[in-house]
Amino acid sequence: MHSEELKRRPVTLVTGASMGIGRALAEAFAGKGHHLLLVARSGDLLEALAEELRDGYGVRVFCCASDLAEQHGPERVFSYAEEHGLAIRLLVNCAGISRAGVYSDLPFHDLDAIMAVNVIASAKLIRLFLPDMLSERKGTVISIASLGGAQGVPGLALYSATKSFMITLTEALHVELDGTGINVIAVCPGFVDTGFLEKAGHNRQGIRLPVYGIAIVVRAVLRSIEKPRMLVYPTFLDFFLVFSQRFTPRAVAARISGFLAAAKGKQ
Ligand SMILES: NC(=O)c1ccc[n+]([C@@H]2O[C@H](COP(=O)([O-])OP(=O)(O)OC[C@H]3O[C@@H](n4cnc5c(N)ncnc54)[C@H](OP(=O)(O)O)[C@@H]3O)[C@@H](O)[C@H]2O)c1
């Protein structure tokens, strides 16, 4: 493919595409014919996935191995897209990390990384790619937030706060960009069966909610693109848990979520 032909080709950018939900989303988008820009730290996993998607779906797949916890990680991704002439029309902020346990024990390097990946990188990527979407009056931004962002979750205090940040940012931008052709969506899953929980040191056995499969999140994301909404809950239970908070004092909601997530360690 000549570089001229590549210029301004609409591309879907997925962060956290090396595994878990991001990987499954990349595959689903490839199945729908999207060209892709995949981002994560594990360049080898990205390249292997890219190969699979090129072979399986005949789409163009670009890989940018970047650590989004680094100060200029998001800018590096933006420069990569610019240098390759890729017009990002769908940005999926999926990279995310967590650490279960009481806040007073949270190691400072985890605190920095969780804030950097979940909050700063996601907010920066939106800011970096939005002007081009606006100039074309076309684009969608999807952030994989969490049910945990609907209230504080004891045992996941910082994580839940980062996801609340993404929900609030989404709500503001969704309305700010009304009528511009840009949709801004936050998808809020409950517990999902990926390696995320183990990496976060979350004891699966203690969780008092269903841990559902990735396919449920993928379906919700694809639906949210067809019928854009501001906040998307993949299951009825997710929706019900958030809806029921309207009739619940905030402290009670936080207490219930702490009980359901059982992430504090000693329960
Ligand atoms: N699993 C759940 O229960 C659950 C529930 C609700 C919401 N979510 C959200 O869903 C999203 C995806 O989670 P998942 O379950 O798919 O987790 P996962 O399987 O652990 O995947 C996380 C992805 O983020 C990437 N990532 C982590 N740190 C990064 C960094 N510093 N720079 C660049 N990429 C980085 C990882 O790639 P590398 O390691 O290769 O960098 C990986 O591709 C997250 O935002 C998470 O908060 C998950």
The ligand as a MOL file (V3000), in Angstrom:
LIG
                    3D

  0  0  0     0  0            999 V3000
M  V30 BEGIN CTAB
M  V30 COUNTS 48 52 0 0 0
M  V30 BEGIN ATOM
M  V30 1 N -11.4030 -6.9380 34.2290 0
M  V30 2 C -12.2970 -6.3080 34.9620 0
M  V30 3 O -12.8830 -6.8380 35.9320 0
M  V30 4 C -12.6830 -4.8960 34.6090 0
M  V30 5 C -13.8860 -4.3840 35.1110 0
M  V30 6 C -14.2710 -3.0840 34.7990 0
M  V30 7 C -13.4540 -2.2970 34.0080 0
M  V30 8 N -12.2710 -2.8150 33.5470 0 CHG=1
M  V30 9 C -11.4280 -1.9420 32.7400 0
M  V30 10 O -11.2580 -2.4960 31.4610 0
M  V30 11 C -10.0110 -2.0810 30.9160 0
M  V30 12 C -9.2680 -3.2970 30.3760 0
M  V30 13 O -9.0620 -4.1910 31.4510 0
M  V30 14 P -8.7530 -5.7390 31.2240 0
M  V30 15 O -9.6120 -6.4760 32.1770 0
M  V30 16 O -8.7720 -6.0650 29.7920 0 CHG=-1
M  V30 17 O -7.2510 -5.7750 31.8000 0
M  V30 18 P -5.9390 -6.5520 31.2710 0
M  V30 19 O -6.2970 -7.8480 30.6900 0
M  V30 20 O -5.0050 -6.5040 32.4370 0
M  V30 21 O -5.4110 -5.5860 30.1210 0
M  V30 22 C -4.9360 -4.2980 30.4450 0
M  V30 23 C -4.3270 -3.6850 29.2090 0
M  V30 24 O -3.7850 -2.4130 29.5630 0
M  V30 25 C -2.4430 -2.3490 29.0730 0
M  V30 26 N -1.6110 -1.4950 29.9430 0
M  V30 27 C -1.4340 -1.6300 31.2760 0
M  V30 28 N -0.5280 -0.7260 31.7010 0
M  V30 29 C -0.1360 -0.0400 30.5960 0
M  V30 30 C 0.7950 1.0070 30.3840 0
M  V30 31 N 1.5360 1.5020 31.3930 0
M  V30 32 N 0.9440 1.4870 29.1410 0
M  V30 33 C 0.2370 0.9790 28.1070 0
M  V30 34 N -0.6560 -0.0130 28.2430 0
M  V30 35 C -0.8270 -0.5100 29.4810 0
M  V30 36 C -1.9530 -3.7930 29.1140 0
M  V30 37 O -0.9150 -4.0170 28.1740 0
M  V30 38 P 0.6530 -4.1720 28.5190 0
M  V30 39 O 0.7500 -4.8750 29.8300 0
M  V30 40 O 1.1670 -4.9260 27.3500 0
M  V30 41 O 1.1440 -2.7560 28.5760 0
M  V30 42 C -3.2010 -4.5330 28.6530 0
M  V30 43 O -3.2620 -4.5470 27.2480 0
M  V30 44 C -9.2810 -1.3580 32.0370 0
M  V30 45 O -9.4030 0.0290 31.8500 0
M  V30 46 C -10.0250 -1.7860 33.2950 0
M  V30 47 O -9.9630 -0.8060 34.2930 0
M  V30 48 C -11.8670 -4.0980 33.8110 0
M  V30 END ATOM
M  V30 BEGIN BOND
M  V30 1 1 1 2
M  V30 2 2 2 3
M  V30 3 1 2 4
M  V30 4 1 4 5
M  V30 5 2 4 48
M  V30 6 2 5 6
M  V30 7 1 6 7
M  V30 8 2 7 8
M  V30 9 1 8 9
M  V30 10 1 8 48
M  V30 11 1 9 10
M  V30 12 1 9 46
M  V30 13 1 10 11
M  V30 14 1 11 12
M  V30 15 1 11 44
M  V30 16 1 12 13
M  V30 17 1 13 14
M  V30 18 2 14 15
M  V30 19 1 14 16
M  V30 20 1 14 17
M  V30 21 1 17 18
M  V30 22 2 18 19
M  V30 23 1 18 20
M  V30 24 1 18 21
M  V30 25 1 21 22
M  V30 26 1 22 23
M  V30 27 1 23 24
M  V30 28 1 23 42
M  V30 29 1 24 25
M  V30 30 1 25 26
M  V30 31 1 25 36
M  V30 32 1 26 27
M  V30 33 1 26 35
M  V30 34 2 27 28
M  V30 35 1 28 29
M  V30 36 1 29 30
M  V30 37 2 29 35
M  V30 38 1 30 31
M  V30 39 2 30 32
M  V30 40 1 32 33
M  V30 41 2 33 34
M  V30 42 1 34 35
M  V30 43 1 36 37
M  V30 44 1 36 42
M  V30 45 1 37 38
M  V30 46 2 38 39
M  V30 47 1 38 40
M  V30 48 1 38 41
M  V30 49 1 42 43
M  V30 50 1 44 45
M  V30 51 1 44 46
M  V30 52 1 46 47
M  V30 END BOND
M  V30 END CTAB
M  END
